[in-house]
Amino acid sequence: MPASPRLTVIGTGYLGATHAICMAVLGFEVLGVDVDTDKIEKLSSGEVPFFEPGLPELLTKALESGRLRFTTSFAEAGAFGDVHFVCVGTPQRADSEAADLTYVDAAVTSLAPHLDRRTLVVGKSTVPVGTAARLAALLRSLAPAGDEVELAWNPEFLREGFAVDDTMRPDRLVFGVTSEWAEQRLRAAFQPVLAQDVPVKVTDLQTAELVKVAANSFLATKISYINAMAEVCEATGADVHDLAEALAYDERIGGRFLRPGLGFGGGCLPKDIRAFAHRAEELGVGQAVGFLREIDGINRRRRARTVDLVVELCDGDVAGKRIAALGAAFKPNSDDIRDAPALDVAATLHRMGADVVVFDPAAMENARRVHPELAYATSALDAARDADVVVLLTEWNEFRDIEPAAMAAVVRRAKIVDGRHALVPAHWRAAGWEYRALGRPSLHGTGHA
């Protein structure tokens, strides 16, 4: 076997495409595998099928190097690869809060019959603890090479909008392995990354499976904690932004993820904490993570409270009112609208009879596909034209940079709900705007956002 293993990446969605492209740029021979021929054709022709800064340029570079190819053939993948990364999605099941493992199981059962020599299969997908042990047994039973095929787990920690950096310069690597050989294969498969002195935690399969959901649950808790404080601030007239700033000076707490506002969404945090709580209940330790149910509840309430603020600014009724919704993606620098708080708020206002006009710098196409009932604008100012209320729902920098006076010139009424605490209240109030944000007094003239 060559010192530098040949890699396959099963699944070319957000995680898989990023991993395949970055690994090829780092010098590995990589084969991307997917059952979706449309995805394979797009990637093969140099098109990234989602929005991620820096990735299209790297895809061009990787294809030109000749080190990256894509296929729909598992037989080709089995013959090519020394290390196979499984990067398929694990969405929430339609009928419960559990993770849907259909795609993970399909990837393993499709690949295994083509593994006829000693090889390593590495799970990167986020799965319920215990999945790896089951998949390892499945691999051994289906692969011609039997026990010569090993399974390892290497969770991903990509932040959308920063995925290239997080792949090529991660803050840590976690290797869940059952043998020294598997650890050495993984080290070889990450050699250029490890050469940058990236910390590695070598552990067992079940701990490696838990790392991602534990990390996401902690972040979700921190986000929801400050939003719970926002609810208290609303009841007392206190200012949650100032409270968060005061807490952030405590180095035990820190300011990261302590930003009050509309809460979290996307394809990871919401479904991961629900799947984690569901799995804990299956294991008989549901009480230990019972707080995650409340975290989910706090997060959902933020959306309803944002709608309430818009209704307040419309004197109690949004029917027939024009609302400019700035943002559709669940976070800036992404076109991902999965469980997006922004679109949830926009769609709720539409159902209440409002005339909602949405603008997002990257997620318009995805938003239109899922919410064709909403109207869409060509810019933030276009969305704001004749609006009764402007509501900022995704904290894109271009929204932070809006000139309050310029927007005031096009709206019907200068009223804004800052759902992300992204604006400087004093600037907007000075330009004549009525400014509202969750957890902030309605007439607080010295905002320091």
N, C-alpha and C positions, 0 to 999 in steps of 0.2 A: 504494500500500500504506500502511495506517495506521502512524503512528509507533510505536504500541504494537501489536506483532503479535498475532494470534489464535493460540492454542496448541492443538495436540492432543497427547494423551498416549496412545500405543499400548501397551496392557497395563496393567491396573489391579490388579496384585498389590501386594506390599509397596512396592516402589520407585515404581511408576506411580501408585498411588492417593495416596501421600504427596506426590509431585511435583505432581499435578493439583490436589489440595486446597490445598496451600500457595501455588501460583502464582495460584489464583483469589482467595485471601485477600489476596495482594499486589497485586491489582487487575487481573489479566489475565482476558480471556475465554478459558475453557478447555473443551475437549471431551475427555472420557475415552472411550477406545475399547477394547472387549474382545470376544472371541468367546464368552466365558462369560456367558450371559444371567443366570445366578444372581448372579454378582458385580455385574453392571450394575444389576440390580433392587435388590440390597441397598444399593449405594452411592447410587442414585437416591432411595431411601427414607430415607437418612440413617444407614445402618448400615455401620460399618467392619468388613470381614470378618476382621480380625486384631486382635491386641492391640498398641496403640501409645499410650502416654500423651499426652494432649492432642489427638490427631487427631480423635476423634469430635466434640468441640466445634467444631473448625475446619471439619469437613465440614458441620455444621449451618449455620454462619456462611456458608460458601461457597455452599451451595444457596440459602439465603435471599437472598443478594445477587443471584441470577440470573446470576452469571458462570460457574457451573459446571454442566455437563450431562454425561450419559453416553449412549453409544450402542453398538450392535453393527455399525453401518453404516460401512464404509470409504469409500463414495461420499460420505456426509455429511461424513466427516472430511476428505476431499480437497477438497471445496467450501469447508469452513469454515476450514481452517488455513493460516497463513502459515509457521509453524514447527512441525514434527512431531517430537515426542520419542518415540523407540523405547525402551520400558522393560520389555520382556518378559524372562522368565527364561532363563538359560543353565545348566541343571543338568548334572551329570556324566552322560556317556553310560552306558547300562546295560552295554555291551560293552567299554568301555575307560575310561581316565582322561581322555580328551579331553572338551572342552565340547560339549554337544549344542546345535547352532545351529538346530535345527528351527524354534523359535518366532521367532527373529530373522529367518530367511529368509522364514517365512510372513508376518510383519508387513510386511516390505518388498515382497514380491510381491503382497500384498493391497492395500497402499496405492498402490503405483506407478501402476497403470492409471488412477487417479483424479486424478493430478497433471498438470493441463493448463495451468499457469502457473508463473512463476518462484517457486520455493519452496525451503525448506531442511529437510532431514531430518536429525535429530540423534540419533545413537546414544548411549544412556546405559548400556545393558547391558554387563556384563563379558564381553569376547570375546577369543579368541586374536589376537595381533598378526597383521595381514594381512587380517583380516575386513573392515575398513572399505573397503579398496581394492576388494575383490571386490564388496561391496554397492553401492559407488558406480557401478561398471560395470553392475551389475544394474539399478539405478534408472534410469540413462540409457537402457538398452535397453528398459525396460518402460513408462516414463512418456511420455505424449503430448507433454509439454513437453521431452523429451530432455535436452540439455545445460543447459537452464535450471533443472533440478533438481540441487541440490548436496547433498553429504553432509558432515556435520561429526561430530566425536566429542567428547562432554562426559561423562567418567566420573563416576559417583556415589561418594560417600564416606560414605554413611549408616551410623550406628551404631544398631542396633536398641535401642529404649528412649530414644533421643535424636534420632529422625529429623526431628521438626518443627524443632528448633533447627538441625540440620545442613543442612536445606534452606533455611531462611530466613536463617540466619547462619552460612554455611559458613566453614571456615578458609582455603579457597582454591577457585577455579574453574579448571578446565583446559579450554581450547578447542583442539581439534584441527581445523584448517581448511585449505582449499586456495586460498582467495581472501580478499581484503579484504572483499568483500561478505558472505561467510559470517560473518566475524568481527563485522561491524557488526550483522548480523541477530541473532547470539547475544548481543551486548551489549544490544541492544534487548529481547531475551527475558529478560534478567536484570537489567534496569535498576534495579529497587528494591533488589535484592541488592547490586549494584555501588555503589549510592549510599551503602552503609555502609563503603566503602573496603576491600572484600574483595579480596585479591590475585588477579590473573588471570595465568595462564601460557598464552600463546598459542604453539602449537607445531603440528607436522605430525600427520597422522592416526595414524601408527604409534606415535609417542611417547605420544600421548594414550591409545591403547589399552593401552600398557604401564604407565601410571602406577598404575592400580588394582591390577593383579596384583603389581607391584613393591612397592607399599605393604603389601598383605596378606602378601606373602612375608616382608617385613622384620618385621612384627608377629608372624607365626607363628614366625620364627626367634628373636625375643627371648623369647617365651613358652616355647618349647621349650628355649632355652638354660638358663633358670633351672630348668626341670624336669629337664634333664640333670644339672645341679648337685645336684638333689635325689637323683638316683640315687647320685651320689658321696657325698653326705652320709649316705645310708642305709648305705653300705658302711663309713663311717668313724666314725659316731656324731656327726657334726657337725650343726648346725642350719641348714637351708636358709633359714628365715625370717630369722634373724639375718644370714646371709650376704647375702641379697637387700637387707636394710636397709642394710648396710655398703656394698654396691655402689651403691645409689641415691644416696648422697651425692656420688658422682663425676658432675659435671654432663655429662660426655661420655656417660655411660651412662643416668642418670636412672632413676626408679623406676616410671614408667608401663609397664604390661605386663610388669613384672618380678615378678609374683605367682606363686609356685609353687602347684601343685595339680593338679587333674584334667585341665587342658589345654583346648584350644579345640575348638569344634564349630560348628554353625550352617550356614547355606546359602551362606556365602562362603569363609571361610578354607580349609577342607579341600579343597573342589572346585577353588578357584582355584589353590592351589599345585600340585595334581595336574595340572590343565589346563596350567599354565605350564610344568611340567617336560616334559609330553608335547609341547607346541608347540616347546619349545627343542630337543628331540630331532629333531623333524621338520625343523627349520631347520639341524640339524647342529651345534648348540652345547649339546647336552645336558649335557656335562661341566661347563659354566659354572654350571649350577644343579643339579648332582648332589646338592648338600648338602640340597636340598629333600626328597629321598627320605628322608634320615635325620631331618629335621625331622618328617615325617609319621610315621616309625617311633617317635620319641621320644613324640610326642603320643598315639599308639595305646597305647604301653606304660603310660602313666599310668593308663589305664582298667583294664588288667589288674592293675597294682600296687594300685589302690584296692580291687579285688575281693579281692586277696591279704590286705590289711589286715583286711577284714571276716572272711575265713576264719580268720585268726589269732585274732581276738577270739572266734570261735566254736570255739576249740580244735581247729582243723583240719578242721571239717566243718560246712557250713551247712545240710545236708539237715534239713528239719523245723524249722529255726530261723526265728523271725519277725524280719524286717529292716524297719525303717522307713526309707524312702528319701525324704529331704526335697529336692524339686526334680525337675523333668522337663525344663523348657526349657533350651536350651543356655546361656542367660545370664539374669540377672534383668531385670525390666521388659520381658519378651517372652513370647509364647506359642509361639515358634518351636522346634520339636523336631527340625529337620533335623540329622542327624548329632550329636544331643545326647549328650555324654558321660554325663549323668545317666541317661538311659533305657538307654543301652548297658550301664552298670553294673547297673542294676536288672534288666534282661532276662537278663544273664549269671548273676546270683545266682539268679534264678528257674529257669533251666535247670539249675543245680546243685542244685536241690531245695529252695531256701529259700522261705519264705512271705513274699513281698515286698509291702509296702503303701506306696503312693506318695502324696505330697501336693505340689502346686505351686499357688501363688496364681493363676496365669493359664493354665497349659498342660494342665489336666486333660482337657478335651474332646479336644484333639489327641492327647494321650498314650493315652487310652482307645481311640481309633480305630485307632492303629497297634499298640498293645500291649494287646489285650483280655485277655490271659492274666494280667496283673498285677492286684492289688487296689488300690483307690483309697479314700482317706480324705477327711474333710471339713475337717480342720485338721491342723496339725503335731502337736498333742497327741493327736488321734485316731489318726494314723498310728503314733505312738510307743507306744500302749497295748499292754502286754504284750510289747514288743519285746525281743529278745535283744541286738540291736545297732541303734543309730541311725546312719545315714550321711548326712552333709550333702553334697549333690551340685550344688546351684545356690545361689549366695550372695545370695538375697533378703534384704533388710533385716529382714523379719519373722522370718527364721531367726536372724540375728545377735542379735536382741533377745529371743530365748527366754530365759526364766528357768531356769537349770540345775536348781534345786531343784524347780520345778513339773514339769519333764519327768521328773526322777528319780522323782517320786511315781507316775507312771503306767507306767513301763517294768518289764519283768521283771528285766533286768540293766542297770545304769548303765554302758554301754559306748558310746562314740561315735567314729566316724571322720569327721574334718573334711576332706572332699575338696577344700575350697576355701581352707583357711587363713583362714576367715572368723570364727572364734571366738577368745576369749581363753582359752588353755588353763588358766591359773591359776584362773579363775572356775569352770570346769567341774570341775577336780580338787578344788577347795575344797568343791564340793557332792557329792563322793564319786564322780565319774565317772572311769572309765578312758578317757583321751583319747589318740587316735592321729591323726597326720597324715603325709602323704608327706614324707619328708626331714627329719623331726624325731625326736629320740631319744624312745623310748617312755616313759621316766621322767624327763622334763625339767620340773622344777617351776616354772620362772620364765618361762613363755611371755609374749611381749609382742605378741600378734597385734593 
